[in-house]
Amino acid sequence: MWKFIVKRVLLMIPIILGVTLVVFTIMYFTPGSPGELMAGTNPDPEVIEQINHDLGFDQPFHIRYFNFLKGIVTKLDFGTSYISQRPVLGEIMSRFPRTLTLAFFSMITTAIVGIAIGILSAVKQYSFIDYASTVVSMFFSSMPSFWIGMMLLLWIAMNFTWFPINGVSTWKGYILPCEALTFCNAAPLMRLTRSAMLETIRSDYIRTARAKGALEKRVIWKHALKNALLPVVTNIGNNFRALLGGSVITETVFVIPGLGSYVISAIRSKDVPVVMGCTLFMSATFLIVILLTDILYAYIDPRVKAKYMK
């Protein structure tokens, strides 16, 4: 198993380097400079050049990229924000807990709703419940999370005082954003669970268990569900990454001071250290989630575990 983990960790290095290089290249060729934004209205060109020089923005592409990587490797320094003049890593660590909380609780509700409805739809195949859940899942799969978020704000938050319109000063502030992310991500998980359950239920060992007189609940929950969850576990890990990415837009809709809104603000102001730091941090987080998902899958599936335990 350790061989499997080390191999996965080593594969993370070129992926992270590739992601940072692509994002850095995009930001490099994007028009504008931080000097133009920081100098104010109708600035003197010499003032703009001086600001860009002080920030190192006038250096060649390879030198700026090398200095960025050097600071991270040697000092774990993500740089300083051009706009706020604060360390990027400190800003990320102060905002990331809100983004992680939103993604985590959305993942929990997504897993509960998607797996439960998927099992019920498979057990009650071709029933009204099956058809209704399929239609509803197709509808929400086609709707982006920010649209669902705006509809929740319009229909619930504006007409009732149950939940705050913006911010996460209390736990109630997470409810509507979690619902917006859950509706979008539970739908594909429900369809996957339904397909996996239907395939498992038709297996020979399920027919054998029923022929031996096992109770239907025992057949479904102990025999069928355990094997049907193998592809679902991988999908839940993918969903968590999608929830972290989807929270970028959702945080903007619900005015949550998380990592997503911080990145969008930095892109608008061409704050390269913030964009690069957040990209590197989120990329590493995604890869860690993938690693944990693969490890969990290896422990659940004896075939994968046996392959790497040799």
C-alpha positions in Angstrom: 0.0 0.0 0.0 2.9 2.4 0.8 4.2 1.8 -2.7 0.9 2.8 -4.1 0.8 6.0 -2.0 4.4 7.0 -2.8 3.7 6.5 -6.5 0.6 8.7 -6.3 2.5 11.5 -4.4 5.3 11.6 -6.9 2.8 11.9 -9.8 1.4 15.0 -8.0 4.6 17.0 -8.6 4.5 17.3 -12.4 0.7 17.9 -12.3 1.0 20.8 -9.9 3.9 22.3 -12.0 1.8 22.0 -15.1 -1.2 23.7 -13.6 0.8 26.6 -12.2 2.7 27.1 -15.5 -0.6 27.2 -17.5 -2.2 29.7 -15.0 1.0 31.8 -14.9 1.1 31.9 -18.7 -2.5 33.0 -18.9 -2.0 35.8 -16.3 1.2 36.9 -18.1 -0.5 37.5 -21.4 -3.6 39.0 -19.9 -3.8 42.8 -20.7 -3.2 45.3 -18.0 -0.8 45.5 -15.0 -1.2 46.1 -11.3 0.5 49.5 -11.7 -2.4 50.7 -13.8 -4.9 49.6 -11.1 -2.9 50.9 -8.1 -2.0 54.3 -9.6 -5.5 55.6 -9.7 -7.4 57.7 -12.3 -5.3 59.3 -15.1 -1.9 58.3 -13.6 1.5 59.3 -14.9 3.1 56.6 -17.0 6.3 57.0 -15.0 4.3 56.2 -11.8 2.9 53.1 -13.4 6.3 51.9 -14.5 7.8 52.5 -11.0 5.0 50.5 -9.3 5.4 47.7 -11.8 9.2 47.8 -11.2 8.8 47.7 -7.4 6.5 44.7 -7.7 8.9 42.9 -10.1 6.2 42.9 -12.8 8.6 44.2 -15.5 10.8 41.1 -15.2 10.9 38.4 -17.9 8.5 35.6 -17.8 10.9 32.8 -16.8 12.4 34.9 -14.0 9.1 35.7 -12.4 7.9 32.1 -12.6 11.2 30.8 -11.2 11.1 33.3 -8.3 7.5 32.2 -7.6 8.6 28.5 -7.4 11.7 29.3 -5.5 9.8 31.2 -2.8 7.4 28.3 -2.3 10.1 25.5 -2.2 12.6 27.4 0.0 10.4 29.5 2.3 6.8 28.3 1.7 6.2 31.9 0.7 3.3 32.4 -1.7 4.2 36.0 -2.1 2.5 39.2 -1.1 -0.8 40.6 -2.5 -0.3 43.6 -4.8 -3.5 45.2 -3.6 -3.7 44.4 0.1 0.0 44.1 0.7 -0.7 41.1 2.9 0.9 37.6 2.7 -1.1 35.4 0.3 -0.7 32.3 2.4 -2.2 34.0 5.5 -5.2 35.3 3.5 -5.7 31.8 2.0 -5.6 30.1 5.5 -8.1 32.6 6.9 -10.6 32.1 4.1 -10.2 28.4 3.2 -12.0 27.1 6.3 -15.3 28.7 5.1 -14.8 27.2 1.6 -13.9 23.8 3.1 -16.9 23.9 5.5 -19.3 24.7 2.6 -17.9 21.9 0.4 -17.8 19.4 3.2 -21.4 19.8 4.3 -22.5 19.9 0.7 -20.7 16.6 0.1 -22.5 15.0 3.1 -25.9 16.1 2.0 -25.1 15.2 -1.6 -24.1 11.7 -0.6 -27.1 11.2 1.6 -29.6 12.5 -0.9 -28.0 10.9 -4.0 -27.4 7.5 -2.6 -30.7 7.2 -0.8 -32.8 8.2 -3.9 -30.6 6.1 -6.2 -31.2 3.0 -4.0 -34.9 3.7 -3.8 -35.2 4.3 -7.5 -33.3 1.0 -8.3 -35.4 -1.1 -5.9 -38.6 0.5 -7.2 -37.6 0.2 -10.9 -40.2 1.4 -13.4 -42.4 2.8 -10.6 -43.7 6.4 -10.2 -40.8 7.0 -7.8 -38.3 5.8 -10.4 -39.7 8.0 -13.2 -40.1 11.1 -11.0 -36.6 10.9 -9.5 -35.1 10.5 -13.0 -36.9 13.5 -14.4 -36.0 15.6 -11.4 -32.4 14.5 -11.5 -32.1 15.4 -15.2 -33.6 18.8 -14.5 -31.1 19.7 -11.8 -28.2 18.2 -13.7 -28.8 20.8 -16.4 -29.0 23.7 -14.0 -25.8 25.5 -12.9 -25.3 26.0 -9.1 -25.3 29.8 -9.4 -28.8 29.8 -11.0 -30.1 27.6 -8.3 -28.5 29.8 -5.7 -30.2 32.9 -7.1 -33.5 31.1 -7.3 -33.2 30.1 -3.6 -32.4 33.7 -2.7 -35.4 34.9 -4.7 -37.9 32.4 -3.5 -36.8 31.7 0.1 -34.4 34.3 1.5 -36.3 37.3 0.1 -39.8 36.0 1.2 -39.0 34.4 4.5 -36.6 35.4 7.4 -35.5 31.8 8.1 -32.1 32.2 6.5 -29.7 35.2 6.0 -29.4 36.6 2.5 -25.6 36.7 2.6 -22.6 35.9 4.7 -22.0 33.0 7.1 -22.0 34.8 10.5 -24.1 31.8 11.8 -24.6 28.2 10.8 -27.8 29.2 9.0 -25.8 31.0 6.4 -24.5 27.7 5.1 -27.9 26.1 4.5 -28.9 27.8 1.2 -25.4 27.6 -0.4 -25.3 23.9 0.6 -28.7 23.3 -1.0 -27.6 25.0 -4.2 -24.5 22.8 -4.5 -26.4 19.7 -3.4 -29.1 20.0 -6.0 -26.6 20.1 -8.8 -24.3 17.3 -7.6 -26.8 14.9 -6.1 -28.5 14.3 -9.4 -25.6 12.6 -11.2 -24.7 10.7 -8.0 -28.3 9.4 -7.9 -28.2 8.1 -11.5 -24.9 6.4 -10.9 -26.1 4.7 -7.7 -29.3 3.6 -9.5 -27.3 2.1 -12.4 -24.8 0.4 -10.0 -27.6 -1.0 -7.9 -29.5 -2.4 -10.9 -26.4 -4.1 -12.2 -25.7 -5.6 -8.8 -29.2 -6.7 -8.2 -29.2 -8.7 -11.4 -26.0 -10.6 -10.4 -26.0 -14.3 -9.7 -25.0 -14.1 -6.1 -28.0 -11.8 -5.4 -30.4 -14.4 -7.0 -28.6 -17.1 -4.9 -29.2 -15.1 -1.7 -32.8 -14.7 -2.5 -33.2 -18.4 -3.3 -31.8 -19.3 0.1 -34.6 -17.3 1.7 -32.7 -14.2 2.8 -34.8 -11.2 3.7 -35.0 -8.6 1.0 -33.7 -5.9 3.3 -30.6 -8.0 4.0 -30.1 -8.7 0.4 -30.3 -5.0 -0.5 -28.3 -3.5 2.4 -25.7 -6.2 3.0 -25.0 -7.9 -0.3 -26.1 -5.5 -3.1 -25.2 -2.1 -1.6 -21.7 -3.1 -0.5 -20.7 -3.9 -4.0 -22.7 -1.2 -5.7 -20.9 1.5 -3.7 -17.5 0.8 -5.2 -18.0 3.2 -8.2 -20.1 5.5 -6.0 -17.1 6.1 -3.6 -15.0 7.3 -6.5 -17.7 9.6 -7.7 -18.1 11.1 -4.2 -14.4 12.0 -4.3 -14.9 13.6 -7.7 -18.0 15.4 -6.3 -16.0 16.9 -3.5 -13.5 18.4 -6.0 -16.4 19.7 -8.0 -18.0 21.1 -4.8 -14.7 22.9 -4.0 -14.6 24.3 -7.5 -18.3 25.1 -7.6 -18.1 27.0 -4.3 -16.1 29.7 -6.2 -19.3 30.9 -7.9 -21.6 30.0 -5.1 -19.6 32.1 -2.6 -19.9 35.0 -5.0 -23.7 34.6 -5.2 -24.2 34.4 -1.4 -21.4 36.9 -0.6 -19.4 34.4 1.4 -15.8 35.7 2.2 -14.2 32.4 1.2 -11.4 31.4 -1.2 -13.6 31.5 -4.3 -14.6 35.2 -3.9 -11.0 36.0 -3.1 -9.8 34.4 -6.4 -12.4 36.2 -8.5 -11.4 39.6 -6.9 -7.7 38.9 -7.6 -8.3 38.0 -11.2 -10.2 41.2 -11.8 -7.4 43.3 -10.2 -4.7 41.1 -11.9 -3.2 40.3 -8.5 -0.9 37.6 -9.8 0.5 36.3 -6.4 -3.0 35.8 -5.1 -4.2 34.0 -8.3 -1.1 31.8 -8.4 -1.1 31.1 -4.6 -4.8 30.1 -4.7 -4.3 28.0 -7.8 -1.4 26.1 -6.2 -3.3 25.6 -3.0 -6.5 24.4 -4.6 -4.6 22.1 -7.0 -2.8 20.5 -4.0 -6.1 20.1 -2.2 -7.7 18.5 -5.2 -4.8 16.0 -5.6 -4.9 15.2 -1.9 -8.6 14.4 -2.2 -7.9 12.2 -5.2 -5.2 10.4 -3.2 -7.6 9.8 -0.2 -10.3 8.6 -2.6 -7.9 6.1 -4.2 -6.7 4.8 -0.8 -10.3 4.4 0.4 -11.2 2.6 -2.9 -8.2 0.3 -2.4 -9.4 -0.7 1.1 -13.0 -1.2 -0.1 -12.2 -3.2 -3.2 -10.1 -6.3 -2.2 -8.9 -6.7 -5.8 -7.1 -3.3 -5.8 -5.7 -3.9 -2.3 -4.3 -7.3 -3.3 -2.7 -5.8 -6.3 -0.6 -3.4 -4.3 0.0 -5.6 -1.2 2.1 -8.1 -3.2 
